[in-house]
Amino acid sequence: MKKLIGTAIAAATLMVGTEAAATNYTLWIHGRNGGTTKAGNYDDFSYWGPASTAAGVNKKAVNWNGKERVGGQNERIRNALDCFCTGNNWCYVAAHSAGDLQIGYALALYGTSARYKKNATPNASGVCGNSDGTTQTGWNIKWVNVASGAGGGSELADIGEWAMNEPLVSDLVTTTARAMYDHNATRNVWFYMFAGAKGTLYSGVLPGQDDEAVAYHSTGGVSGSSGSSQCNPGDWFCGGTLTTGTSKTSDGRAKWSFHSVSLRDDGEAFNHYANGNWGGIVAKVREDVVKYAY
């Protein structure tokens, strides 16, 4: 319901006033990778899949060096938000894995800052020019869809399973990710969480249900200073059941504010990986974006 209302408001915005045309954009923020995407190039969808695939109105790939630390790369995300989500323009945001940390970090630490309204015409570095020299507070974001969000970190980073020469891995340690910023401070922007559960390889390391890279406690937006064991209904030997929507888990753990589970993978059908073809849990986010981001 909230997503329908937000989309309707965005559509209505397009119809109000004639001084300047309003445009909606869909921003796709990727997660950890080998630093191979072209940072600042909003047309490079190589992380996700074919650029010709429908993925929301006026889609833009928000590329950053996916092996460097969040704080050092967050300027790339803020540049995109400034470019396409200020002035009369509005954005829908889709994020995957560590992209959850990037958009959460931007909103929590910079969401009340003064932003120059931009002209949505980026230069080669992904920076747009000022439209009229005026500023606004934060960005115009309708909602955020999160595929396998790593806002709560991953136990694979805790044990050094990933290459430790990648600075980003230190940010993905569960206690570090959860202390990096106030995850409740979304500036009233809803985060809709899509949690995959087709995980087998690391079932002994990742607590509860997982998608082979991130566990439900993170992909479901469950709060706390560290991870917890969350599963699908009926699963044994779990600390709790991840609930859909905004309600607490069955063992009483609250979700972060403005976080709602849109998809819990009860059928254990979706893993973590896009595989260069909009695959895994990313497929479900893309379907939702195509339906609601217009």
N, C-alpha and C positions, 0 to 999 in steps of 0.2 A: 504493500500500500504506500509506504513512504517513497519508494522508488517511483511509483506511478505519479505521485503528487509532484515529486521533484522534476520529473520529465515534463509534466504538464506545465509547470512554472517556466521551465526553460523554453518550451515551445511558445508560451504566451509572450515571453520576453522578445522573441523574434518579431512579434506583431506590434510592439508598442513603440511609438515614436518614429520619426522619419529623418531625424538629424543625422544619424549614422547607422549603417546596416549592422545588425548583430549576427554573429556567426557562432555556431556550436562546433566544438572539436572533441575528438576522442584521443586521449593521450595514453600510450602504452609504455609502462616503465618496467624494464626487464630486471632480472635478478643477477645472481652470480654467473659470470662467464669468464672466458680467457682474455678479456679485454679486446675482443676482436671486432665488436661493433664500432661504427664510425661515430664517435662522440660529437654531438652537435648536428648530425645529419638526421633530420626528422623523417627521411624517406627510407632509411635502412632498416628493413624488417627482418633481416637475416636471423636474428635470435628467435623469432616467432614462427615464421613460415613464409609462404609466397605473399608478396606485397599486394597481389591482386585479390586476395581473399577478403571478403567483407568483414569488417571489424569495427563498425560504428561510424558515425558521421565524421567526415573530414579527419580520418585517422592520422596520427603522428606518432612516430617511434621516438621515445625519449631515451636516447642512448648515452651511456656513461661507461667508464672503465670498470667493468664488473668484477675486478679482482682487487681494487683499491678500497680503502675505508670509506664508510658512508659520509662522514663529515667532510672529507676532502673532495668528494665527488658531488655533493649535494647541490653545488652551484649549478650543475647541469640541469637538475630537476627544476630548480628555481627559475633558470633562464626559460625553460619551456613553459612553466606556469605563467611567467610574466608575459611571454610572447602571445599565448593563446587564451589565457584565462583572466584578462584584465579589460577594463573599459566596458564596451558593450558585448564582449565575447564571453562565452561560458564553456566550461569543460566537463566532460565525463572522464574519469581516470580508471584505467585498468592496470593492475600491478601484479607481478609474479615474484614469489619467493622474497629475495632481499629487496626487491622493488617496494615491498610493503614497508620495510624500514626507511627507504628513501622518501616516500610520500608522507609517512608518519612523522619523520624527522623534520621535513620542510614545514608541515602544518604546525607542529608543536612549537618549534623554535622561531619560525618566521611568519606564522599565519596571522599575526597581528601587526606586522611591520608595514611601513608605507612602501607601496610598490608603484613605480611609474607605469602608467597605462601605455601599452605597446601597440605597434601597428601590424603585428602578425606577419611581418615580412623578415624572416631571419637572414643574417649574413652567414658566411661559411663556417663561423664558429657557433652558430645556433643562437645568436643574440639578436633581438629585434630592436628597432628604433622606437623612440618615444612617439606617441601619437599626437598629444597636444600639450605635453609638459606638466600635466596634472598627475596627482597620485591618488591611490585608493588604499584602503586597509586590506591586506591579504589578497586572496584570489577568488574568482567566481567559479566555484566547483559545485556541481550538482550532487555527485556521489562518487564513491570509489569502490570498484569491484576488485577483490583480491583473490588470486589463484595461489593456493598453497603458501599463504603468508608466513614469512620468517620474522615477523615483528617480535616474536617471543624467542627467537634463536633456535638452534638445533643442537642436539646432543652429539651429532657427528663433528661439530666444531669443538665441543667440550673435550672429546677424546683425540682430537687431531686427525680424524679420518681423512679430511680434505688436506690439500697441500698447504702446509703451514707457512710457506714463503709468500702466500697471498695475504696481504694485510686485511682484506675483508673478512677472512676467517676468524680473526680475533674479535670482530664486531658481532659475529654470529654465535659466539658462546652464549648460552642461554641467560646467564646472570648479567652479562654485558649488554646484550640486546635489550633486555627488559629495563635496564637502568639508564639507557642512552638518552632517553627523553621521556616526558610524561605521555604515555600512550592514551590517556583519557582526553588529552588536549587536541581534539580533531577540529576544533573551531566549528563545531556543530555539523560537520560533514560526516555522513554515514559511510561506514566501511562495511561492505557486504562480503562475507567470508565464504569461500568455496574450498572445502576441506576434502582432499583425496585420501583413500585408504588402501590402495593397491600396493602395499608395502610388504616385502618378504625378506629382502637381502639383509636388512639391518634390524630385524624384529627384536633381536636381543639387546640392542643398544637404545633404540628409540622407544620411549615409554608409550603404552597404549597403542592406539591405531596410528598408522603413519602411511606416507606415500613413497617411501624409500629415501626421503631426504629430510622431511620435517614432520613432526608429530602433531596430533590433534590439538594439544594444548596451545600451540602456536598458530596453526592454520585456522583454529576456531576462535582466536582472539581471547583466550582465557587469561585473566589477570593473575598477578602474583609476581614475586621476585625471582622465582625459578619455575621450571617446568613441572607438569603433573601428568599422571596417567589417565587419559580419557579415551573412551571407546564408543563403539556403536551399541545400541540397545541389545541386551541379551548376551553380550560378551562377558566371559568370566575373567577373573583375576585382574580386574581393572579397578583403579581408584574411583572412577566415576564414568558417567555417560555424558558425552557431549550433546547438549541440547541444541535444537535449531532455534532461530530467532535470538532474542536478547536475554532469555532467562538463564539463571545459574545452572551449572552442571549438576548432575545428580548428587555429587558429594559437596555441594554448596559453594563452589567457586564461581565468582562473578566474572562476567566478560567485561572487557574494557568498555568505557562509555562510548556510545555511538558505534558499537560493533555488533553486528547481527550475522548469525550463520544462515546463509541462503541455501547452501548445499552441504549436507553430511553424506558421505559416500557409503551408505548402508550396504550396497552391493559389492563394495570393494573392487570397483571397476576402473578407477582412475589413479594413475601414478603422477609423479611430480613433473615429468619432463614433456616439454613442447615438441622435442625431437625435430625441430625445423619444419614442422608441418601442423602447427596449431594443435598439438596433441595433448594427451593426458588431461589433467584438471583444467588446463588452459582452454581446452575445447569447450568446456561448460561455461566458462567466463565469456568466451567469444560469442557463444550462442545468446547469452543474456545481454551482452552489449549490443549485438545486432538488433535485438528485439526492443531495447529501451533507449539506446543512445542515438537520437535522431535530431 
